[in-house]
């Protein structure tokens, strides 16, 4: 069940980022904010997997680094909209 939720949110994140790219400028910020929320949910789910010993620390660390990188990219994209 938890794996299904993670998979669904990862797919949702991908869709949101694609929709953000093609959205009119007035809608980009909203979609990117939704992407940030989805990232936070994914961080929570992966932390839960780690806490329940479903994944090793190494896998958790790798995933956390990848999510942080995606978060930095989304944050940079949001900042570029302010210019």
CNS distance restraints for C-alpha pairs under 8 A (distance, minus, plus):
assign (resid   1 and name CA) (resid   5 and name CA) 6.39 0.50 0.50
assign (resid   2 and name CA) (resid   6 and name CA) 6.27 0.50 0.50
assign (resid   2 and name CA) (resid  45 and name CA) 7.38 0.50 0.50
assign (resid   2 and name CA) (resid  49 and name CA) 7.88 0.50 0.50
assign (resid   3 and name CA) (resid   7 and name CA) 6.11 0.50 0.50
assign (resid   4 and name CA) (resid   8 and name CA) 6.05 0.50 0.50
assign (resid   5 and name CA) (resid   9 and name CA) 6.13 0.50 0.50
assign (resid   6 and name CA) (resid  10 and name CA) 6.08 0.50 0.50
assign (resid   6 and name CA) (resid  42 and name CA) 6.43 0.50 0.50
assign (resid   6 and name CA) (resid  45 and name CA) 6.77 0.50 0.50
assign (resid   6 and name CA) (resid  46 and name CA) 7.85 0.50 0.50
assign (resid   7 and name CA) (resid  11 and name CA) 6.24 0.50 0.50
assign (resid   8 and name CA) (resid  12 and name CA) 6.09 0.50 0.50
assign (resid   9 and name CA) (resid  13 and name CA) 5.97 0.50 0.50
assign (resid   9 and name CA) (resid  38 and name CA) 6.56 0.50 0.50
assign (resid   9 and name CA) (resid  41 and name CA) 7.89 0.50 0.50
assign (resid   9 and name CA) (resid  42 and name CA) 6.78 0.50 0.50
assign (resid  10 and name CA) (resid  14 and name CA) 6.32 0.50 0.50
assign (resid  10 and name CA) (resid  42 and name CA) 7.56 0.50 0.50
assign (resid  11 and name CA) (resid  15 and name CA) 6.27 0.50 0.50
assign (resid  12 and name CA) (resid  16 and name CA) 6.10 0.50 0.50
assign (resid  12 and name CA) (resid  38 and name CA) 7.71 0.50 0.50
assign (resid  13 and name CA) (resid  17 and name CA) 6.19 0.50 0.50
assign (resid  13 and name CA) (resid  35 and name CA) 5.82 0.50 0.50
assign (resid  13 and name CA) (resid  38 and name CA) 6.26 0.50 0.50
assign (resid  13 and name CA) (resid  39 and name CA) 7.38 0.50 0.50
assign (resid  14 and name CA) (resid  18 and name CA) 6.26 0.50 0.50
assign (resid  15 and name CA) (resid  19 and name CA) 6.03 0.50 0.50
assign (resid  16 and name CA) (resid  20 and name CA) 5.95 0.50 0.50
assign (resid  16 and name CA) (resid  31 and name CA) 6.17 0.50 0.50
assign (resid  16 and name CA) (resid  32 and name CA) 7.31 0.50 0.50
assign (resid  16 and name CA) (resid  34 and name CA) 7.38 0.50 0.50
assign (resid  16 and name CA) (resid  35 and name CA) 6.03 0.50 0.50
assign (resid  17 and name CA) (resid  21 and name CA) 6.26 0.50 0.50
assign (resid  17 and name CA) (resid  31 and name CA) 7.47 0.50 0.50
assign (resid  17 and name CA) (resid  32 and name CA) 7.03 0.50 0.50
assign (resid  17 and name CA) (resid  35 and name CA) 6.81 0.50 0.50
assign (resid  18 and name CA) (resid  22 and name CA) 6.56 0.50 0.50
assign (resid  19 and name CA) (resid  23 and name CA) 5.72 0.50 0.50
assign (resid  19 and name CA) (resid  31 and name CA) 7.30 0.50 0.50
assign (resid  20 and name CA) (resid  27 and name CA) 7.55 0.50 0.50
assign (resid  20 and name CA) (resid  28 and name CA) 5.07 0.50 0.50
assign (resid  20 and name CA) (resid  29 and name CA) 7.90 0.50 0.50
assign (resid  20 and name CA) (resid  31 and name CA) 5.51 0.50 0.50
assign (resid  20 and name CA) (resid  32 and name CA) 6.32 0.50 0.50
assign (resid  21 and name CA) (resid  28 and name CA) 7.35 0.50 0.50
assign (resid  23 and name CA) (resid  27 and name CA) 5.89 0.50 0.50
assign (resid  23 and name CA) (resid  28 and name CA) 5.65 0.50 0.50
assign (resid  24 and name CA) (resid  28 and name CA) 6.44 0.50 0.50
assign (resid  25 and name CA) (resid  29 and name CA) 7.79 0.50 0.50
assign (resid  27 and name CA) (resid  31 and name CA) 6.50 0.50 0.50
assign (resid  28 and name CA) (resid  32 and name CA) 6.10 0.50 0.50
assign (resid  29 and name CA) (resid  33 and name CA) 6.07 0.50 0.50
assign (resid  29 and name CA) (resid  78 and name CA) 6.55 0.50 0.50
assign (resid  29 and name CA) (resid  81 and name CA) 7.56 0.50 0.50
assign (resid  30 and name CA) (resid  34 and name CA) 6.28 0.50 0.50
assign (resid  31 and name CA) (resid  35 and name CA) 6.23 0.50 0.50
assign (resid  32 and name CA) (resid  36 and name CA) 6.34 0.50 0.50
assign (resid  32 and name CA) (resid  74 and name CA) 6.68 0.50 0.50
assign (resid  32 and name CA) (resid  78 and name CA) 7.00 0.50 0.50
assign (resid  33 and name CA) (resid  37 and name CA) 6.42 0.50 0.50
assign (resid  34 and name CA) (resid  38 and name CA) 6.26 0.50 0.50
assign (resid  35 and name CA) (resid  39 and name CA) 6.18 0.50 0.50
assign (resid  35 and name CA) (resid  74 and name CA) 7.78 0.50 0.50
assign (resid  36 and name CA) (resid  40 and name CA) 6.34 0.50 0.50
assign (resid  36 and name CA) (resid  71 and name CA) 6.88 0.50 0.50
assign (resid  36 and name CA) (resid  74 and name CA) 7.37 0.50 0.50
assign (resid  37 and name CA) (resid  41 and name CA) 6.34 0.50 0.50
assign (resid  38 and name CA) (resid  42 and name CA) 6.21 0.50 0.50
assign (resid  39 and name CA) (resid  43 and name CA) 6.21 0.50 0.50
assign (resid  39 and name CA) (resid  67 and name CA) 6.93 0.50 0.50
assign (resid  39 and name CA) (resid  71 and name CA) 7.15 0.50 0.50
assign (resid  40 and name CA) (resid  44 and name CA) 6.28 0.50 0.50
assign (resid  41 and name CA) (resid  45 and name CA) 6.25 0.50 0.50
assign (resid  42 and name CA) (resid  46 and name CA) 6.10 0.50 0.50
assign (resid  43 and name CA) (resid  47 and name CA) 6.08 0.50 0.50
assign (resid  43 and name CA) (resid  64 and name CA) 7.10 0.50 0.50
assign (resid  43 and name CA) (resid  67 and name CA) 7.44 0.50 0.50
assign (resid  44 and name CA) (resid  48 and name CA) 6.16 0.50 0.50
assign (resid  45 and name CA) (resid  49 and name CA) 6.25 0.50 0.50
assign (resid  46 and name CA) (resid  50 and name CA) 6.23 0.50 0.50
assign (resid  46 and name CA) (resid  60 and name CA) 6.87 0.50 0.50
assign (resid  46 and name CA) (resid  63 and name CA) 7.96 0.50 0.50
assign (resid  47 and name CA) (resid  51 and name CA) 6.07 0.50 0.50
assign (resid  47 and name CA) (resid  60 and name CA) 7.42 0.50 0.50
assign (resid  48 and name CA) (resid  52 and name CA) 6.08 0.50 0.50
assign (resid  49 and name CA) (resid  53 and name CA) 6.18 0.50 0.50
assign (resid  49 and name CA) (resid  54 and name CA) 5.06 0.50 0.50
assign (resid  49 and name CA) (resid  55 and name CA) 6.02 0.50 0.50
assign (resid  50 and name CA) (resid  54 and name CA) 5.81 0.50 0.50
assign (resid  50 and name CA) (resid  55 and name CA) 5.23 0.50 0.50
assign (resid  50 and name CA) (resid  56 and name CA) 6.55 0.50 0.50
assign (resid  50 and name CA) (resid  57 and name CA) 6.87 0.50 0.50
assign (resid  50 and name CA) (resid  60 and name CA) 6.45 0.50 0.50
assign (resid  55 and name CA) (resid  59 and name CA) 6.27 0.50 0.50
assign (resid  55 and name CA) (resid  60 and name CA) 6.58 0.50 0.50
assign (resid  56 and name CA) (resid  60 and name CA) 6.22 0.50 0.50
assign (resid  57 and name CA) (resid  61 and name CA) 5.94 0.50 0.50
assign (resid  58 and name CA) (resid  62 and name CA) 6.20 0.50 0.50
assign (resid  59 and name CA) (resid  63 and name CA) 6.15 0.50 0.50
assign (resid  60 and name CA) (resid  64 and name CA) 6.01 0.50 0.50
assign (resid  61 and name CA) (resid  65 and name CA) 6.19 0.50 0.50
assign (resid  62 and name CA) (resid  66 and name CA) 6.35 0.50 0.50
assign (resid  63 and name CA) (resid  67 and name CA) 6.13 0.50 0.50
assign (resid  64 and name CA) (resid  68 and name CA) 6.05 0.50 0.50
assign (resid  65 and name CA) (resid  69 and name CA) 6.21 0.50 0.50
assign (resid  66 and name CA) (resid  70 and name CA) 6.31 0.50 0.50
assign (resid  67 and name CA) (resid  71 and name CA) 6.08 0.50 0.50
assign (resid  68 and name CA) (resid  72 and name CA) 6.17 0.50 0.50
assign (resid  69 and name CA) (resid  73 and name CA) 6.32 0.50 0.50
assign (resid  70 and name CA) (resid  74 and name CA) 6.21 0.50 0.50
assign (resid  71 and name CA) (resid  75 and name CA) 6.01 0.50 0.50
assign (resid  72 and name CA) (resid  76 and name CA) 6.08 0.50 0.50
assign (resid  73 and name CA) (resid  77 and name CA) 6.18 0.50 0.50
assign (resid  74 and name CA) (resid  78 and name CA) 6.20 0.50 0.50
assign (resid  75 and name CA) (resid  79 and name CA) 6.23 0.50 0.50
assign (resid  76 and name CA) (resid  80 and name CA) 6.18 0.50 0.50
assign (resid  77 and name CA) (resid  81 and name CA) 6.60 0.50 0.50
assign (resid  78 and name CA) (resid  82 and name CA) 7.06 0.50 0.50
assign (resid  79 and name CA) (resid  83 and name CA) 7.25 0.50 0.50
